[in-house]
Amino acid sequence: MRKAAAIPLSVLGLGVAGAGYAAVIERNWFRLRRFDVPVLAPGQRPVRILQISDLHLTPRRDRLIRWVRSLASLNPDLVVNTGDTLAHPDAVEAYMRAVDPLLDRPGLFVYGSNDLYAPRPKNPVRYLWRTSKGDSEQHVPSLPWEELGAAMREAGWLDMNNTTARLKVADLDVHVGGIDDSHIDRDRYDEIAGPAPSDADLRLGVMHSPEPRNMSRFAEDGYQLLLAGHTHGGQLCIPFYGALVTNCGIDRARVKGLSRHESSWLHVSAGLGTSPYAPARFACPPEATLLTLVPRRPVASDGTSGRKVR
């Protein structure tokens, strides 16, 4: 009898320990990932892009704020925020304090659904069989997304929601196309559609949710590098298996990190935060990413080319 009772108690103990690790340790175990991306013409010097995403920030997340501030020591040439920055009506000031040391660099941003609509308690288990698209019962934004955008624009960062822009990044002439969040049907790719300028040194596509239908349009229009967030890398993953869900149309194999989508490179950030109502990560630490753009390798006589990422 005692042995039989010990088994479920030990399982319960493991569950409690795992939940504590996911909520207290891994959720605050911020990491920087690094990739080399071979998209530049031969002879161009490397350029560094810092991508931050999915902070879901509340005013008291001091550890996260300090860690984001420390990223300025990387001296990126460009900063890209791929959305879901807010999780509280009073978080704009906290976010601007976090990115303040980065504001003297060129920057870009798009919105995610959680920049407009405040988080609400939900059962996260349902994401195992469906996405959260269409879940919001809010029709009027309840978070200060306009204040957030105004603060970043005033600092000199470009609002890339359903628009294009041309800017100088280090030695590069960069054309950027961006869309608003497809997860809440605010994406308007038709407004930026058309071949990206071939005379740009880099053609960069920016979005929040990595929906294949939009990624394919970016690729068809000649964008070389696509940046997205939204997935949280799966957030609760199984070691040696990976993510159970992506919460969007992308496949599990590309839920985070660098991969290919047709002719384009794609980077999906696992993000830095979580909903306040699901404050846990398991086998998927919060992250920012430093992407170093490097020259493409010349095509060899056997027709091969490319460069390994790290």
FENWOQUI-V188911 format. One record per backbone hydrogen bond with DSSP energy under -1.0 kcal/mol. CO is the residue of the C=O (numbers start at 1). NH is the residue of the N-H. Records with the same first field share a line. If there is no record, write none. Layout:
CO->NH, NH
This chain:
1->5
2->6
3->7
5->9
6->10
7->11
8->12
9->13
10->14
11->15
12->16
13->17
14->18
15->19
16->20
17->21
18->22
19->23
20->24
21->25, 26
22->281
25->28
26->29
28->30
31->288
33->290
35->292
37->39, 294
40->296
41->44
47->293
48->77, 78
49->291
50->80
51->289
52->82
53->272
54->273
57->87
58->61
60->62
61->65
62->66
63->67
64->68
65->69
66->70
68->71
69->72
70->73
71->74
72->75
78->50
79->108
80->52
81->110
83->54
84->56
85->57
88->91
91->95
92->96
93->97
94->98
95->99
99->102
100->103
102->105
106->79
107->158
108->81
109->160
112->115
113->116, 117
116->142, 143
123->126
124->127
125->128
126->129
132->135
143->145
144->148
145->149
146->150
147->151
148->152
149->153
150->154
151->155
152->157
153->156
158->109
163->178
165->176
167->174
169->172
172->169
173->201, 202
174->167
175->204
176->165
177->206
178->163
181->186
182->185
188->191
189->192
197->200
202->175
203->224, 225
204->177
205->227
206->179
208->229
209->211
211->215
212->216
213->217
214->218
215->219
216->220
217->221
218->223
219->222
221->196
224->265
225->205
226->267
227->207
228->269
229->231
231->234
232->235
234->236
235->282
238->241, 242
242->238
251->254
252->255
257->268
259->266
261->264
264->261
265->226
266->259
267->228
268->257
271->287
275->278
278->280
282->237
286->31
288->33
289->51
290->35
291->49
292->37
293->47
294->40
300->303
304->300
